[in-house]
Amino acid sequence: MKKLKRMAVALVAAVALLTAGCGQEFDAKGYVQGDLDAVLKGEISEDYLKLVDSTEEEVMAENEKLMDENMAVFEDLGLSDEMVEKYRGYMTELMKKCKYTVGDAVKTDDGYTVTVTVEPILFGDALENALTSAETDLMNWITEAAASEEVPTDEEILEKTYDILYTYLNDSLDDIGYGEGVNYDLHIVKDDSNMYTVLEEDVLALGDGIIDPGSM
């Protein structure tokens, strides 16, 4: 299940803030808020679209591309298309649970700094609890199958394992826990095209901190 944890973290860590225009009164806070809301929660505002000079369809397409790239983890496991779609839905809802507060922008010599306070999702805890609950169900299913002389294949066991695990993970979404708030400074500077963008290392640090994978 380490792949599941890595995928959850990678999905959020891959948050790629779009470049934004460089008007004289650039709204750095609105830019960060709008991008995080769009990528993590699927909430796309008109003000944000103006800042990044994009359409809602284009932003949604980028979100879908990001999700497609990360769902390859499940496809590589050999899970069915139906199961992959279940986890796609779960990961989408998990991202919506992300907690962050965007602070005011501070003007700097080369751009702006915006501090984002993140309360990390305790995904490691949620996964550990789901695995504990799913273990009994899986063993009962295997025992019943063996008793009926219908020994499941490795592929069927894998599919059933992820199906049971999905049920427990999905059912626990509303009760998922959070860690203490951590501050991340995002440095927004102009790129070679004279457009504002967040430094890549800042984006990765923020994305990596939104989900706590635990120590399993």
N, C-alpha and C positions, 0 to 999 in steps of 0.2 A: 504493500500500500504506500510505499515511499513515493512511487510515481504520482499517486493522487495528490499527496502533499506538495510535491515539487510543481505539479501542474497548477495547483491553486495559487501558489506563490508566484510562479512565472507569469500567470495570466495577469495578475495585478501589476507585477513589476514591469510588464511590457507596456504599461501606459506610456504612450508617446504623445506628448503635448504638441499640438500643431503650431506652426509658425503663425504669428499675428502681425497685422499691419503696424506701422511705426508712426502713427499720427502724433501731433504735438501733445495731445492730452490722452496718451495711451492708458487704458484702464488695466493695469497689471493684475490687480486683485480679481477683477471680473474675468480676465483671461484665464487665470488659474482655476477659479471657481467654476467657470463654464466648462473648461476642458475636463476637470475631474467629474463633474456632474454628467457630462455627455458620455465619457468612456466607462465610468463605473456604474452609473445609475440609469443611463439611457435617457437622461433629461436634457434636451437640447433647446436652449433659449434663442430668441431672435437676436438679442444683444451679443451673444457669443458668436453666432454665425457672422455677424457684421465684423467682429474683431478678427476672425480668422479668414474672412472673405471666402466663405464656403456655403454650401447648401446643406439642408438637413439630410438629403439623400446621400451626399458625399460623405458626411460624417458617419452616418449609419453604415455605409459601405465599408468605411475604415474599421468600424467596430466589428463588423461581421468578419472581415479579413483577419483581424486580431484573434477573434474567437476560433476561426477555422484553423489557424496555425497552431493554437494550443490544444485543440481537440484531437490533433494528430496523435497525442499521447495515448488516448483511448483506442483510436483506430489501430495503432501499432500493436496493441494488446490482443487484437483479434476479436474484439467485442462486436456484436451485431450493430447494424445501423440504428436500430430502435434504442439500444442501450446507450449508444453514443449520444443520441438526441436527448435522452433522459439526463445525462450528465451535463450536456450543454445547457439545458434548462436550469439544472441545479447551480452550475457555476455562474450563470447569469443572475440568478436570484442571490447567490452568495455575494457577488460584487455589489449588489444594491444595498447590502447590509453594512458596507464599509462606512466607518465613522471618521469624519475629518472636519476641521474648522479652518477656514482660510482667513488669515489675518490681513491687516491693511498693508498696502505696498509702501516700501521705503525707497525713495529715490537714491541711486548710487551714481558714481562717476561714469559707469559704463552701462547703466540700465536701472533695474529695480531688484529688490529682494522682497519676496513674499514668504512669510512663515506659515506653514501648514501644520496644525496640531492633529495628530492621528491617534485614535484609540484602536490598537490592532485587534483584529478578529482572532479569537483563540481557536483557530481551526484544528490545531493539534489535539486539543481537548475534545472537540466535537468528534473528530475522527476516532480517537481512542474509545470514546463512549459508544460510538456506532459499531465499532469492531467487536467490542465486548458483547453487545446485544445481538449482533448478527451471528456470532460464532455458534450459539446454541441453535438458532434457526437453521443454519447451514448443516450442522451435524444431524439434526432431526430429519432434514430433507434427504441427506445421503443415506441415513439408516432406513428410511421408508422406501427409498428407491432400491436399496439392496434387498430388502425384505420381499419386494415384488419381483425380484430377479431381473430388474431393469437397471443394470449398472450404468450410471451416467458416464459419458466421455469426459476427458479433460476440458474440452471446450464447453460442454454443458455445465460443468462444475464452476468454471471461470465465470460464465454468464450468470449463473445463479448467485454466485458470491457477490458480484457487483450489483445485481438486482436487489438483493437483500440489503446490502450496504447502502445503496441509493435510498431505499425506503427510510432507513433510520436517519441518514444524513438530512434528507429532505424534511422529514417530520420534526427535526430539531432546529430548523432554521430560525424559527421565532424565538427560540430560547438560547441562541448562541451567545457566548460570553465575549467580553472585551477586556483588554489589558489597560494599563494606565497610559495616559496621553503622552506622546513623544513629539517634540518639535522638529520639523524639517525645514531648513532654509532653502528656498528655490531662488536661484540667481537667474534673472531674465536679462539677456543681452541681445544685441543685434548680431545676426549672422552675416555671411558674406553677401547676402542679397539685401542687406539693410532691413531685415525683418526681425521682429522680436521672437526669441525662442528660449526655452529653459535649458540650462546646461544638462547634458545627458547624464552625468554622474549624479546630479541632484534628482532627476526623474527616477533613476534606478533605485536610489536610496529610499525615496518616498514609496515607490511601488513595493519594494522589498519589505518595508515596515508596516504596510497596511494589514498583512496577514501574518500571524504568528504560527508557524508550522509545528511548534512543540519539539520534543526531543525523541519521538518514536522513531 
